[in-house]
Amino acid sequence: MQLFEPAQLSLVALMETGKDRFAMVQDSTGKGYVLTEGTKIGRRGIVKAISPNKVLIEEMAETRGGKKILSYIDMVLKKEGEE
């Protein structure tokens, strides 16, 4: 999953089995991938949480001065028919 940045993927399904949660994403060619919490994504991202309607990705960058900058990306599951 480190070959793809979050913006290159679209969230297509969310699943829950007991305590485990999974998300299915799709690349531009239609190939699907399964994400779990802790999955590394892109160069700096990690899946922090999977909730019933979205996936939270945390990206960490470091400045030349050594300061760490955190940013968050929400991948929201769209309802059928939404763009």
C-alpha positions as CSV (number, residue, x, y, z in Angstrom):
1,M,0.0,0.0,0.0
2,Q,3.0,2.3,0.2
3,L,2.9,2.6,-3.6
4,F,-0.3,4.7,-3.4
5,E,-1.0,8.0,-1.8
6,P,-4.5,8.3,-0.1
7,A,-5.7,10.6,-2.9
8,Q,-5.1,7.9,-5.5
9,L,-7.5,5.5,-3.8
10,S,-11.3,5.5,-3.3
11,L,-13.0,3.8,-0.4
12,V,-15.6,1.3,-1.6
13,A,-16.5,-0.9,1.5
14,L,-16.2,-1.1,5.2
15,M,-16.5,-4.4,7.1
16,E,-16.6,-5.4,10.8
17,T,-16.2,-8.9,12.2
18,G,-16.3,-8.9,16.0
19,K,-13.5,-6.5,17.1
20,D,-11.8,-6.4,13.8
21,R,-12.5,-3.7,11.2
22,F,-11.5,-3.7,7.6
23,A,-11.8,-1.2,4.7
24,M,-11.6,-2.0,1.0
25,V,-10.1,0.6,-1.3
26,Q,-9.8,0.7,-5.0
27,D,-7.1,2.2,-7.3
28,S,-7.8,3.9,-10.6
29,T,-7.6,0.6,-12.5
30,G,-10.3,-1.0,-10.3
31,K,-8.0,-3.2,-8.4
32,G,-9.0,-3.7,-4.8
33,Y,-7.0,-3.7,-1.6
34,V,-7.8,-4.4,2.1
35,L,-6.8,-2.0,4.8
36,T,-6.6,-2.6,8.5
37,E,-5.6,-0.3,11.4
38,G,-1.9,0.1,11.3
39,T,-1.5,-0.4,7.5
40,K,1.1,1.9,6.1
41,I,-0.2,3.9,3.1
42,G,1.8,6.2,0.9
43,R,5.2,7.6,1.9
44,R,4.2,9.0,5.3
45,G,0.7,7.7,6.1
46,I,-0.7,5.0,8.5
47,V,-4.3,3.9,8.9
48,K,-5.1,5.1,12.5
49,A,-8.8,4.2,12.7
50,I,-11.6,2.6,10.8
51,S,-15.1,3.7,11.8
52,P,-18.5,2.7,10.4
53,N,-18.4,5.4,7.6
54,K,-14.8,6.4,7.2
55,V,-11.1,5.6,7.4
56,L,-8.8,8.0,9.3
57,I,-5.2,8.3,7.9
58,E,-2.4,10.0,9.8
59,E,0.5,11.5,7.9
60,M,3.7,12.6,9.6
61,A,6.2,14.9,8.0
62,E,9.4,16.2,9.5
63,T,10.9,19.6,8.8
64,R,14.6,20.2,8.2
65,G,14.8,21.5,11.8
66,G,13.4,18.2,13.1
67,K,9.9,19.4,13.9
68,K,7.2,16.8,13.3
69,I,4.0,17.8,11.6
70,L,0.9,15.7,11.8
71,S,-1.9,15.9,9.3
72,Y,-5.1,13.8,9.0
73,I,-7.0,12.6,6.0
74,D,-10.5,11.2,6.1
75,M,-11.6,8.8,3.5
76,V,-15.4,8.8,3.6
77,L,-17.6,6.1,2.3
78,K,-20.0,7.6,-0.2
79,K,-23.5,6.3,-0.5
80,E,-24.5,4.5,-3.7
81,G,-25.0,7.1,-6.4
82,E,-22.9,9.8,-4.8
83,E,-19.9,11.2,-6.5
